[in-house]
Amino acid sequence: MKVWLIVLAAGAITFATRLSFILLFGRLAIPPWLQVALRFVPPAVLTAIFVPELVIRGGALDLTPGNDRLLAGGLAILVAWRTKNVVLTILVGMASLWVLQALS
Amino acid sequence: MKSPRAEFLAGLKAVLPIVVGDIPFGLIYGFIALEAGLSPAASQGMSSILFAGSAQFVSAQLFGLSAPASVIIATASVINLRHLLYSASVAPYLQGLPSRWKWLLAYLLTDEAYAVTITRYQEGEDHSQAHWFFLASGALLWASWQLSTAIGLFLGAMVPESWSLDFTVALTFIALVVPALRDRAAFGAAAVAGLVSVLAFGLPFKLGLFIAALAGILIGVGLEVRR
């Protein structure tokens, strides 16, 4: 029940942002500072999510070579940087995690 | 003048490669939503009600971490704030349409639908029927997102936990973020957000994510303004 309320609330807010200017054309303008700030939302939010997934294991910082996810994630970052290929990045990341887990 | 039918078909054709590229994301979303403990119905419901890839990934992740409702709603909403820009950008072209069209097209206004539709509006002189192009691209994206979510949920239920498929979330974000770090400001925003997310990880209610994102955005704006 609670899950549905959260989904409905987030969905309503998202729909409102999509509808905003289409409905209120000419009566609403985006301030320039907000326009600049919005550009940095995706890199900031997504990085703030994936970095702890790589470096925090079992509730503590783990920067040792024994951290499989850190190594596999680092490899995926290199692949993403060089190829800009989404599917290849995910495949290399998963494959290296599986290999590292099998070796340990 | 182009016919509605011609515009509709052109919309399908323009968005098809993007639709194909989105299928893996729908599948992965289905996997990770289940792994986060969401029911199949709620996972599918999120795809049709929220209908926004990255916000769905993040929400599923936060559900899995048992974050409070307010944090999940606020984070998903902030991620989706960029739709304000899309809305403002297409608004002038939709002004002659009846309200039901505006509401329907707003619901279908995703990153992908925006990308192909704004190109259509900006390239030609005659926009009188281009809302059919918008509708076609948005509707095809919608249908394929629902279907790939459903397939992901179906397959995900059969995958054992030892496969560590939850790691696909981090990998997906890496694949989306890293190639987009083209300038110093974007790089600074990501680097600071990543650093603060680790330093603030222990904060209650998953507030660390919020503070880290905010710090990253501020640094990005600061570097951009100084240029």
Contacts between the chains, C-beta under 8 A, distances in Angstrom:
chain1	res1	chain2	res2	distance
A	2	B	69	6.5
A	3	B	38	6.5
A	3	B	39	7.5
A	3	B	42	4.8
A	3	B	63	6.9
A	4	B	42	6.4
A	4	B	45	6.8
A	5	B	69	7.2
A	6	B	59	7.6
A	6	B	63	7.9
A	6	B	69	5.0
A	6	B	72	5.3
A	6	B	73	5.9
A	7	B	42	6.6
A	7	B	45	5.7
A	7	B	46	5.1
A	7	B	49	5.3
A	7	B	50	6.3
A	7	B	59	7.7
A	8	B	49	6.4
A	9	B	69	7.8
A	9	B	73	4.9
A	10	B	50	5.7
A	10	B	55	7.0
A	10	B	59	6.5
A	10	B	72	7.0
A	10	B	73	5.0
A	10	B	76	4.0
A	10	B	77	6.2
A	10	B	80	7.9
A	11	B	46	8.0
A	11	B	49	3.7
A	11	B	50	4.8
A	11	B	51	7.7
A	13	B	73	7.1
A	13	B	76	7.6
A	13	B	77	4.3
A	13	B	80	7.2
A	14	B	50	5.9
A	14	B	51	7.7
A	14	B	52	5.8
A	14	B	55	6.8
A	14	B	76	7.0
A	14	B	77	6.7
A	14	B	80	4.3
A	14	B	83	6.8
A	15	B	106	6.8
A	15	B	107	6.3
A	17	B	77	7.6
A	17	B	80	5.7
A	17	B	81	6.1
A	17	B	83	4.4
A	17	B	84	5.2
A	17	B	87	6.7
A	18	B	83	4.6
A	18	B	86	7.2
A	18	B	87	5.6
A	18	B	106	4.4
A	18	B	107	6.9
A	18	B	109	4.4
A	19	B	87	6.8
A	19	B	102	7.3
A	19	B	103	6.7
A	19	B	106	3.9
A	20	B	84	5.9
A	20	B	87	5.0
A	20	B	88	7.7
A	21	B	84	6.9
A	21	B	87	4.0
A	21	B	88	4.0
A	21	B	91	4.3
A	22	B	87	5.3
A	22	B	90	6.7
A	22	B	91	4.9
A	22	B	94	5.5
A	22	B	102	5.1
A	22	B	105	7.1
A	22	B	106	5.2
A	22	B	109	7.8
A	23	B	102	6.2
A	23	B	106	7.6
A	25	B	91	4.3
A	25	B	92	6.6
A	25	B	94	7.9
A	25	B	95	5.7
A	28	B	88	8.0
A	30	B	84	6.2
A	30	B	85	7.0
A	30	B	88	5.8
A	33	B	221	7.2
A	34	B	84	7.9
A	35	B	85	6.9
A	36	B	221	5.4
A	36	B	224	5.7
A	36	B	225	7.4
A	37	B	217	5.5
A	37	B	220	7.6
A	37	B	221	5.4
A	38	B	81	5.9
A	38	B	82	5.2
A	38	B	84	7.0
A	38	B	85	6.0
A	39	B	186	7.7
A	39	B	220	7.2
A	39	B	224	7.8
A	40	B	185	7.2
A	40	B	186	6.8
A	40	B	189	4.2
A	40	B	216	6.4
A	40	B	217	4.5
A	40	B	220	3.3
A	40	B	221	6.6
A	40	B	224	8.0
A	41	B	78	6.4
A	41	B	79	6.5
A	41	B	81	6.2
A	41	B	82	6.1
A	41	B	213	7.4
A	41	B	217	6.2
A	42	B	54	6.9
A	42	B	79	7.3
A	42	B	82	7.1
A	42	B	176	7.3
A	42	B	177	7.1
A	42	B	180	7.2
A	43	B	177	5.2
A	43	B	180	6.2
A	43	B	181	6.5
A	43	B	186	5.4
A	43	B	189	5.1
A	43	B	190	4.3
A	43	B	193	7.1
A	43	B	216	7.0
A	43	B	220	7.4
A	44	B	189	4.9
A	44	B	190	6.6
A	44	B	192	7.8
A	44	B	193	4.1
A	44	B	212	7.4
A	44	B	213	4.6
A	44	B	214	7.7
A	44	B	215	7.8
A	44	B	216	3.0
A	44	B	217	4.9
A	44	B	220	6.7
A	45	B	54	8.0
A	45	B	58	6.9
A	45	B	75	7.2
A	45	B	78	6.8
A	45	B	79	5.5
A	45	B	193	7.3
A	45	B	209	7.6
A	45	B	213	4.5
A	45	B	216	7.8
A	46	B	54	6.7
A	46	B	58	7.8
A	46	B	173	4.2
A	46	B	176	6.1
A	46	B	177	4.9
A	47	B	173	7.3
A	47	B	177	5.6
A	47	B	189	7.9
A	47	B	190	4.2
A	47	B	191	7.8
A	47	B	193	4.6
A	47	B	194	4.5
A	47	B	197	7.3
A	47	B	216	6.7
A	48	B	193	4.3
A	48	B	194	6.6
A	48	B	196	7.2
A	48	B	197	3.9
A	48	B	208	7.8
A	48	B	209	5.2
A	48	B	212	3.8
A	48	B	213	4.9
A	48	B	216	6.6
A	49	B	58	6.2
A	49	B	61	6.3
A	49	B	169	7.6
A	49	B	170	7.6
A	49	B	173	6.0
A	49	B	197	7.4
A	49	B	209	6.5
A	50	B	169	7.5
A	50	B	170	4.2
A	50	B	173	4.1
A	50	B	174	5.8
A	50	B	177	7.4
A	50	B	194	7.9
A	51	B	193	7.8
A	51	B	194	3.8
A	51	B	195	7.8
A	51	B	197	5.2
A	51	B	198	6.1
A	52	B	197	5.3
A	52	B	198	6.0
A	52	B	201	5.4
A	52	B	208	7.8
A	53	B	167	7.5
A	53	B	169	7.1
A	53	B	170	4.0
A	54	B	170	6.3
A	55	B	198	5.9
A	56	B	198	6.8
A	56	B	201	5.8
A	61	B	198	6.7
A	69	B	167	6.4
A	69	B	170	7.3
A	72	B	167	7.3
A	73	B	170	6.0
A	73	B	171	7.3
A	73	B	174	6.6
A	76	B	171	5.2
A	76	B	174	5.0
A	76	B	175	7.3
A	77	B	174	5.5
A	77	B	178	5.6
A	80	B	174	5.3
A	80	B	175	5.1
A	80	B	177	7.9
A	80	B	178	3.8
A	80	B	179	5.8
A	81	B	178	5.3
A	81	B	179	7.3
A	84	B	179	4.0
A	85	B	175	7.8
A	86	B	21	7.3
A	86	B	24	7.5
A	86	B	172	7.5
A	86	B	175	4.2
A	86	B	176	7.1
A	87	B	24	6.0
A	89	B	171	6.2
A	89	B	174	6.1
A	89	B	175	3.9
A	89	B	178	7.8
A	90	B	24	7.2
A	90	B	28	7.6
A	90	B	168	6.0
A	90	B	171	4.6
A	90	B	172	6.3
A	90	B	175	6.1
A	93	B	167	6.9
A	93	B	168	7.9
A	93	B	170	7.8
A	93	B	171	4.0
A	93	B	174	7.1
A	94	B	164	7.8
A	94	B	165	8.0
A	94	B	167	6.6
A	94	B	168	6.6
A	94	B	171	6.7
A	97	B	164	5.9
A	97	B	167	5.6
A	98	B	163	7.8
A	98	B	164	7.6
A	101	B	164	7.1
